[in-house]
Amino acid sequence: MLILGFESSCDETGVALVDASGSAVPRLLGHALHSQIEMHQAYGGVVPELASRDHIRRALPLTDAVLAQAGLPLSAVDAIAYTRGPGLAGALLVGSGVACAMAMALGKPVVPVHHLEGHLLSPFLSADPPEFPFVALLVSGGHTQLMRVDGVGRYELLGETIDDAAGEAFDKSAKLLGLGYPGGPALAKRAEQGSATAYKFPRPLLHSGDLDFSFAGLKTAVLTQVKRLAHARPEGPATPQLAEALDAAQIADVAASVQAAIVEVLVKKSLAAIETTGLKRLVVAGGVGANALLREQLNAACARKGVRVHYPELHLCTDNGAMIALAAGLRFQAGLLPAAGTAPVYHFDVRPRWPLSELG
C-alpha cells in the first residue's frame, strides 16, 4: 500500500510517499518540503493569501521530486492523503484540491488526515518509535495539548491551553525582542547567551491541580518587562522601537528567562500527566518539540521517573508531508479506512477548526 501525502495547512508545503504494506510501521520512501519562512519574514508573520499561492506553485514539483527519490511512477501510488485541517482555509484547500484531483485522475482513494494526528504519530518514523499506550505532548505555534493515546484513532484529551499556545508565547516574545519571524528558534538561539534567572516570569497554572495550560499572562509579563527596560510608558503600545532600546545582554536575558518559564510549565505538566495515567511512555510532537532545552529537561526528568521519551526526527518536527502519509498508512493498517472496493469520495472539504477529540 503506497500512500502519497500532502501537507499545506500553513507555511510549509510537504509531500511524501510511505509504504504501509503488511503490519510493520509504514516506511518512508521519499519526502520533500518547501518552507515559506523567507517569503513571510518581510511581514513578520504568515500572510494567508501568499501562503496559498505558494502552495499552488510548489505542490506538483515537490511531488515529482518525491517520486524521483522513491524511483516510482505516480501510477504506482495506491492512495493519496491530504491535510483536511486544522489550519488556514485557503492553504488547506490547495492541498485538498491537488490531492483529490490527482486521486480522481488515477482512480485511487483519497484520505483526509487530521493535522494534529499527523504530529501525534510522527515519532513512529523515528529510529526509536514508541509503542501504545503513551502520553503525548502536542506543542506547536497553534496548539498545546496533553493526550492519552491508546492506539490509532483512540485519543483522550487530558489537558490543553485555555488561551495561547506555547509556540505562540515563543513567537510573540521574540517579536517584542525584535528577533523576527519565525520567533521560536530565534529566541532559543539568543537565549543561549542569556541568564534563565535574570527575570522571574510567571509560570501560569503550574500549580492548578489540572493538566491545562495558559500562556497569555506570560506574554503580558514579557511585554511589561520589555517596556520597563526600554523606559517606555506602561500604557504605551508595543512597537518595534521597544526592542531597539534594549542592549544585547538584556535581550538575551529576557529570551532565556522566557524560555525557562515555558519549558518548566511544559515539563511539569507532562510529568503530572504521566503520574495521572500511570503510563511509562511520553511522546513529544510539534514544532516546539525541537527546542533543545525542552528535550534536555524532559529527558532528565523522565529518566528519574523511569519514563521513556520519544521524539520525531528533528527534520520532521515542523509540518511535513511524511506525517500525513504516515497517519493515513497507520489508519489503513488499523482498519480505520473504507474497505477495498468502496467508491472513492472526492469532495475536497476542509476543516480549518477541527478538534482532535472529534476524530474517530
LINNOR-V566044 format. One record per pair of residues at least 12 apart in sequence whose ideal C-beta (glycine too) atoms are under 10 Angstrom apart, sorted by the first residue. I is the first residue (numbers start at 1). GAP is how many residues later the second one is. If there is no record, write none. Layout:
# LINNOR-V566044
I,GAP
I,GAP
This chain:
# LINNOR-V566044
1,17
1,18
1,19
1,20
1,21
1,25
1,76
1,77
1,78
1,327
1,328
1,331
1,332
1,336
1,339
2,15
2,16
2,17
2,18
2,19
2,24
2,27
2,68
2,70
2,74
2,75
2,76
2,77
2,78
2,106
2,323
2,327
3,13
3,14
3,15
3,16
3,17
3,23
3,26
3,74
3,75
3,76
3,77
3,78
3,105
3,106
3,108
3,110
3,321
3,322
3,323
3,324
3,325
3,326
3,327
3,328
3,329
3,334
4,12
4,13
4,14
4,25
4,26
4,59
4,62
4,63
4,66
4,68
4,70
4,72
4,73
4,74
4,75
4,76
4,77
4,78
4,95
4,98
4,99
4,102
4,104
4,107
4,317
4,320
4,321
4,324
5,12
5,13
5,26
5,61
5,74
5,75
5,76
5,77
5,78
5,90
5,94
5,106
5,108
5,113
5,315
5,316
5,317
5,318
5,319
5,320
5,321
5,322
5,323
5,324
6,49
6,53
6,56
6,57
6,74
6,75
6,76
6,77
6,88
6,89
6,90
6,91
6,92
6,93
6,96
6,107
6,315
6,318
6,319
7,24
7,26
7,48
7,74
7,75
7,76
7,80
7,84
7,85
7,88
7,106
7,108
7,111
7,311
7,312
7,313
7,314
7,315
7,316
7,317
7,318
8,43
8,44
8,46
8,47
8,48
8,50
8,51
8,74
8,75
8,79
8,80
8,82
8,83
8,84
8,85
8,86
8,87
8,88
8,89
8,90
8,91
8,107
8,311
8,313
8,316
8,342
9,42
9,46
9,73
9,74
9,75
9,76
9,77
9,78
9,79
9,80
9,82
9,83
9,85
9,86
9,106
9,107
9,109
9,133
9,310
9,315
9,341
9,343
10,26
10,30
10,36
10,38
10,41
10,45
10,73
10,76
10,77
10,78
10,81
10,82
10,105
10,130
10,131
10,132
10,308
10,309
11,23
11,24
11,25
11,26
11,28
11,29
11,34
11,35
11,36
11,37
11,39
11,40
11,43
11,44
11,76
11,77
11,80
11,130
11,170
11,171
11,307
11,308
12,21
12,22
12,23
12,24
12,25
12,39
12,42
12,43
12,46
12,79
12,275
12,306
12,307
12,308
12,309
13,19
13,20
13,21
13,22
13,23
13,38
13,41
13,42
13,43
13,44
13,45
13,46
13,48
13,49
13,78
13,81
13,82
13,85
13,306
13,307
13,308
14,17
14,18
14,19
14,20
14,21
14,41
14,44
14,45
14,48
14,52
14,69
14,81
14,104
14,302
14,304
14,305
14,306
14,307
14,308
14,309
14,310
14,311
15,15
15,16
15,17
15,18
15,19
15,43
15,44
15,45
15,46
15,47
15,48
15,49
15,50
15,51
15,52
15,80
15,83
15,84
15,305
15,306
15,307
15,309
15,310
16,12
16,13
16,14
16,15
16,16
16,17
16,46
16,47
16,50
16,53
16,54
16,65
16,109
16,300
16,304
16,305
16,306
16,307
16,308
16,309
16,310
17,12
17,13
17,14
17,15
17,46
17,49
17,50
17,52
17,53
17,55
17,57
17,59
17,60
17,304
17,305
17,308
18,12
18,13
18,52
18,63
18,107
18,303
18,304
18,305
18,306
18,307
18,308
18,309
18,310
18,311
18,312
18,314
19,51
19,53
19,59
19,306
19,310
20,58
20,59
20,305
20,306
20,308
20,309
20,310
20,311
20,312
20,313
21,57
21,308
21,311
21,312
22,311
23,310
24,309
25,96
25,99
25,100
25,101
25,104
25,301
25,304
25,305
25,308
26,95
26,98
26,99
26,296
26,299
26,300
26,301
26,302
26,303
26,304
26,306
26,307
27,98
27,299
27,302
28,41
28,42
28,97
28,285
28,288
28,293
28,294
28,297
28,298
28,301
29,37
29,38
29,40
29,41
29,42
29,43
29,293
29,296
30,35
30,36
30,37
30,38
30,39
30,40
30,41
30,42
30,291
30,292
30,295
31,31
31,34
31,35
31,38
31,39
31,94
31,284
31,285
31,289
31,290
31,291
31,292
31,294
32,26
32,29
32,30
32,31
32,32
32,33
32,34
32,35
32,36
32,37
32,288
32,289
32,290
33,25
33,29
33,32
33,33
33,282
33,283
33,285
33,286
33,287
33,288
33,289
34,20
34,21
34,23
34,24
34,25
34,27
34,28
34,31
35,19
35,147
35,283
35,284
35,285
36,14
36,15
36,18
36,19
36,22
36,55
37,143
37,144
37,145
37,148
37,281
39,12
39,14
39,15
40,14
40,141
40,142
41,139
41,140
41,141
42,139
43,138
44,127
44,131
44,136
44,137
44,139
44,196
45,126
45,127
45,130
45,136
45,137
45,138
46,42
46,45
46,95
46,135
46,136
47,41
48,39
48,40
48,41
48,42
48,43
49,39
49,41
49,42
50,40
50,41
51,36
51,37
51,39
51,40
51,43
52,36
52,37
52,38
52,39
52,40
52,41
52,42
52,43
53,37
53,38
53,41
54,37
54,40
55,33
55,35
55,36
55,37
55,38
55,39
55,40
55,42
55,43
56,34
56,35
56,38
56,39
56,41
56,42
57,37
58,36
59,35
59,36
59,38
59,39
59,40
59,43
59,262
60,38
60,42
62,259
63,14
63,17
63,35
63,39
63,258
66,255
66,256
66,259
74,28
74,31
74,32
74,34
75,31
75,33
76,30
77,25
77,26
77,29
77,31
78,28
78,30
78,31
78,254
78,262
79,20
79,24
79,27
79,29
79,30
79,31
79,32
79,246
79,249
79,250
79,253
79,258
79,265
80,18
80,19
80,20
80,21
80,22
80,23
80,24
80,26
80,28
80,29
80,30
80,31
80,245
80,248
80,264
81,14
81,18
81,22
81,28
81,29
81,30
81,31
81,32
81,37
81,240
81,243
81,244
81,245
81,246
81,247
81,248
81,250
81,251
81,256
82,12
82,13
82,14
82,15
82,16
82,17
82,18
82,20
82,21
82,28
82,29
82,30
82,31
82,239
82,242
82,243
82,246
82,266
82,268
83,12
83,13
83,16
83,29
83,30
83,31
83,32
83,33
83,34
83,35
83,236
83,238
83,240
83,241
83,244
83,267
83,268
84,12
84,15
84,27
84,28
84,29
84,30
84,31
84,240
84,264
84,265
84,266
84,267
84,268
84,270
85,27
85,28
85,29
85,30
85,31
85,264
85,265
85,266
85,267
85,268
85,269
85,270
86,28
86,29
86,30
86,56
86,57
86,264
86,265
86,266
86,267
86,268
86,269
86,270
87,28
87,55
87,232
87,263
87,264
87,265
87,266
87,267
88,262
88,264
89,261
89,262
89,263
89,264
90,260
90,262
91,259
91,261
92,20
92,23
92,256
92,257
92,258
92,259
92,260
92,262
93,255
93,256
93,257
93,259
94,254
94,256
95,18
95,226
95,229
95,253
95,255
96,14
96,16
96,250
96,251
96,252
96,253
96,254
97,251
97,253
98,250
99,12
99,13
99,14
99,225
99,247
99,249
100,12
100,244
100,245
100,246
100,247
100,248
100,249
101,245
101,247
103,241
103,242
103,243
103,245
104,240
104,242
104,244
106,238
107,237
108,236
109,219
109,223
109,228
109,229
109,231
109,233
109,234
109,235
109,236
109,237
110,218
110,234
110,235
110,236
110,237
110,238
111,213
111,214
111,216
111,217
111,218
111,220
111,221
111,225
111,226
111,227
111,233
112,212
112,216
112,233
112,235
112,236
112,237
112,238
112,239
112,242
113,210
113,211
113,212
113,213
113,214
113,215
113,218
113,246
114,39
114,41
114,210
114,213
114,217
114,237
114,240
114,241
114,242
114,244
114,245
115,25
115,27
115,28
115,204
115,208
115,209
115,212
115,236
115,239
115,241
116,20
116,22
116,24
116,26
116,27
116,29
116,31
116,39
116,169
116,170
116,207
116,211
116,238
116,239
116,240
116,243
117,21
117,32
117,35
117,36
117,38
117,206
117,207
117,209
117,210
117,211
117,213
117,214
117,237
117,239
117,242
118,167
118,198
118,201
118,202
118,203
118,204
118,205
118,206
118,207
118,208
118,209
118,210
119,17
119,19
119,20
119,21
119,24
119,164
119,165
119,166
119,167
119,168
119,170
119,193
119,197
119,198
119,199
119,200
119,201
119,204
119,205
119,208
119,237
120,14
120,16
120,17
120,18
120,25
120,27
120,29
120,32
120,35
120,163
120,165
120,166
120,203
120,207
120,236
120,239
121,15
121,28
121,31
121,162
121,164
121,191
121,202
121,203
121,205
121,206
121,207
121,208
121,209
121,210
122,161
122,163
122,164
122,167
122,188
122,189
122,190
122,191
122,194
122,195
122,198
122,200
122,201
122,202
122,204
122,205
123,13
123,160
123,161
123,162
123,166
123,186
123,187
123,188
123,189
123,190
123,193
123,194
123,200
123,203
124,28
124,159
124,186
124,188
124,199
124,202
124,203
124,205
124,206
125,187
125,188
125,191
125,195
125,197
125,198
125,200
125,201
126,157
126,184
126,185
126,186
126,187
126,188
126,190
127,186
128,180
128,181
128,182
128,183
128,185
129,154
129,181
130,19
130,151
130,152
130,153
130,178
130,179
130,180
130,181
131,150
131,177
131,179
132,17
132,18
132,19
132,20
132,22
132,147
132,149
133,15
133,16
133,17
133,18
133,21
133,23
133,144
133,145
133,146
133,147
133,148
134,13
134,14
134,15
134,16
134,140
134,143
134,145
134,146
134,147
134,148
134,149
134,173
134,174
134,175
134,176
135,12
135,13
135,14
135,21
135,23
135,76
135,135
135,136
135,137
135,138
135,139
135,140
135,141
135,142
135,143
135,144
135,145
135,146
135,147
135,148
135,149
135,172
136,12
136,13
136,19
136,22
136,134
136,137
136,145
136,146
136,147
136,148
136,149
136,150
136,174
137,21
137,22
137,29
137,129
137,130
137,132
137,133
137,136
137,145
137,146
137,147
137,148
137,149
137,151
137,152
137,157
137,161
137,172
138,22
138,27
138,145
138,146
138,147
138,148
138,150
138,151
138,218
139,22
139,26
139,27
139,28
139,31
139,74
139,123
139,127
139,131
139,145
139,146
139,147
139,148
139,149
139,150
139,151
139,152
139,155
140,25
140,26
140,27
140,28
140,44
140,145
140,146
140,147
140,148
140,149
140,177
140,178
140,179
141,23
141,24
141,25
141,26
141,27
141,28
141,29
141,30
141,41
141,42
141,43
141,145
141,146
141,147
141,177
141,178
142,19
142,22
142,23
142,25
142,26
142,144
142,145
143,17
143,18
143,22
143,23
143,24
143,25
143,142
143,143
143,144
143,145
143,213
144,15
144,16
144,17
144,18
144,19
144,20
144,21
144,22
144,23
144,24
144,25
144,68
144,69
144,70
144,71
144,118
144,121
144,122
144,125
144,142
144,144
145,12
145,13
145,14
145,15
145,16
145,20
145,66
145,67
145,68
145,141
145,210
145,211
145,212
146,12
146,13
146,14
146,65
146,66
146,67
146,120
146,123
146,124
146,126
146,127
146,128
146,130
146,131
146,136
147,12
147,13
147,126
147,136
147,138
147,209
147,210
148,125
148,128
148,129
148,131
149,130
149,132
149,134
150,129
151,179
151,183
151,185
152,175
152,177
152,178
152,179
152,180
152,181
152,182
152,183
152,184
153,174
153,177
153,178
153,181
153,182
153,183
153,206
153,207
154,180
154,205
154,206
155,201
155,202
155,204
155,205
156,121
156,201
157,54
157,198
157,199
157,200
158,52
158,53
158,54
158,111
158,114
158,115
158,118
158,119
159,46
159,49
159,51
159,52
159,53
159,54
159,110
159,111
159,113
159,114
159,117
160,51
160,52
160,53
160,195
160,196
160,197
161,43
161,44
161,51
161,52
161,53
161,54
161,55
162,42
162,43
162,46
162,48
162,50
162,51
162,52
162,53
162,54
163,41
163,49
163,50
163,51
163,52
163,53
163,54
163,56
164,40
164,49
164,50
164,51
164,52
164,53
164,54
164,55
165,48
165,50
165,121
165,123
166,18
166,47
166,49
166,52
166,96
166,97
166,99
166,100
166,120
166,121
166,122
166,125
166,128
167,15
167,16
167,17
167,48
167,95
167,119
167,120
167,121
167,122
167,124
168,15
168,16
168,47
168,48
168,51
168,120
169,14
169,15
169,18
169,32
169,35
169,44
169,45
169,46
169,47
169,48
169,49
169,50
169,53
169,89
169,90
169,92
169,93
169,96
169,119
170,12
170,13
170,14
170,15
170,16
170,17
170,18
170,45
170,49
170,85
170,88
170,89
170,92
170,117
170,118
170,121
171,12
171,13
171,14
171,15
171,16
171,48
172,15
172,43
172,44
172,46
172,47
172,50
172,51
172,66
172,86
173,14
173,28
173,42
173,45
173,46
173,48
173,49
173,50
173,52
173,53
173,81
173,82
173,84
173,85
173,86
173,88
173,89
174,12
174,13
174,14
174,15
174,16
174,48
174,69
174,77
174,81
174,84
175,12
175,63
175,65
175,68
176,43
176,46
176,47
176,49
176,50
176,51
176,54
176,62
176,63
176,64
176,66
176,67
176,70
176,75
176,78
176,82
177,13
177,45
177,49
177,65
177,66
177,69
177,73
177,74
177,75
177,77
177,78
177,81
178,48
178,62
178,63
178,64
178,65
178,66
178,67
178,68
178,73
179,64
179,72
179,76
182,105
182,136
183,72
184,75
184,78
184,103
184,104
184,106
184,107
185,102
185,103
185,105
185,106
185,133
186,69
187,64
187,65
187,67
187,68
187,69
187,71
187,72
187,75
187,104
188,67
188,68
188,70
188,71
188,75
188,100
188,102
188,103
188,104
188,105
188,106
189,63
189,66
189,103
190,58
190,61
190,62
190,63
190,64
190,65
190,66
190,69
191,60
191,61
191,62
191,63
191,64
191,65
191,66
191,67
191,68
191,69
191,72
191,100
191,101
191,102
192,60
192,63
192,64
192,67
192,100
192,101
193,55
193,56
193,58
193,59
193,60
193,62
193,63
194,54
194,55
194,56
194,57
194,58
194,59
194,60
194,61
194,62
194,63
194,64
194,65
194,66
195,54
195,57
195,58
195,59
195,61
195,62
195,65
196,57
196,59
196,60
196,61
196,62
196,63
196,64
196,65
196,67
196,68
196,97
197,56
197,59
197,60
197,63
198,27
198,51
198,52
198,54
198,55
198,56
198,57
198,58
198,59
198,62
199,22
199,23
199,26
199,27
199,29
199,30
199,51
199,54
199,55
199,57
199,58
199,59
199,61
199,62
200,21
200,25
200,57
200,60
200,61
201,16
201,17
201,18
201,20
201,21
201,23
201,24
201,53
201,56
201,57
201,58
201,59
201,60
201,61
201,63
202,12
202,13
202,15
202,16
202,18
202,19
202,20
202,59
202,63
203,12
203,14
203,15
203,57
203,58
203,59
203,60
203,61
203,62
203,65
204,12
204,13
204,14
204,15
204,17
204,57
204,61
205,12
205,60
205,64
206,55
206,58
206,59
206,62
206,63
206,66
207,61
208,61
208,64
209,63
210,59
210,62
210,66
211,58
211,59
211,61
211,62
211,65
211,66
212,57
213,49
213,52
213,53
213,56
214,51
215,46
215,47
215,50
218,40
218,43
218,44
218,47
219,39
221,36
221,37
221,40
222,16
222,32
222,33
222,35
222,36
222,39
223,14
223,15
223,19
225,25
225,28
225,29
225,32
225,33
226,12
226,16
226,17
226,19
226,20
226,24
226,25
226,28
227,15
227,18
229,13
229,14
229,16
229,17
229,18
229,21
229,22
229,24
229,25
230,12
230,13
230,14
230,15
230,16
230,20
231,14
232,13
256,37
259,32
259,33
259,34
259,35
260,33
260,37
262,26
262,29
262,31
262,32
263,25
263,28
263,29
263,30
263,31
263,32
263,33
263,34
263,35
264,29
264,30
264,33
266,18
266,22
266,23
266,25
266,27
266,28
266,31
266,32
267,26
267,27
267,29
267,30
267,31
267,33
267,34
267,35
268,29
268,33
270,12
270,14
270,24
270,27
270,28
270,31
270,32
270,37
270,39
271,27
271,30
271,31
271,33
271,34
271,36
274,27
274,28
274,31
274,32
274,33
274,35
275,30
275,32
279,28
279,29
280,22
280,25
280,26
280,27
280,28
281,21
281,26
281,27
281,28
281,29
282,16
282,19
282,20
282,23
282,25
282,26
282,27
282,28
282,29
283,25
283,26
283,27
283,28
283,29
284,14
284,15
284,18
284,25
284,26
284,27
284,28
284,33
285,25
285,26
285,27
285,31
285,32
285,38
286,26
286,31
286,32
286,33
287,30
287,31
287,32
288,29
289,22
289,23
289,25
289,27
289,28
289,29
290,21
290,22
290,23
290,24
290,25
290,26
290,27
290,28
291,26
292,22
294,17
295,14
295,16
295,19
298,13
299,12
312,14
331,28
336,23
336,24
